[in-house]
């Protein structure tokens, strides 16, 4: 059974993370959050011991990537227009927009995990 099939898991919960309260759910959350961060974060034991701190760090990393990605998308057309054909610029913008959508989804997932690590619980609706 995956996380999305369990009652009490909020919509958008990451599939890789076990539901809060299940055995080893925090371990699965830590692995997910580490994947949202630069690789060198794995070298800091405090981040594994303190999942809520790791969640905050992951959120900051993702927020920064989103801000940078939005700026990059705004400048993409100008910076590439003199170097590649117009259709390639359009295709590149589509790829970048897909990457940004993936980052936004990942940020929502990380926020849900951070909330759960902080004690938030979802009540099943009848």
HELIX and SHEET records of a PDB file:
HELIX    1   1 UNK A    3  UNK A    5  5                                   3    
HELIX    2   2 UNK A   25  UNK A   35  1                                  11    
HELIX    3   3 UNK A   39  UNK A   43  5                                   5    
HELIX    4   4 UNK A   45  UNK A   49  1                                   5    
HELIX    5   5 UNK A   51  UNK A   81  1                                  31    
HELIX    6   6 UNK A   86  UNK A  117  1                                  32    
END                                                                             
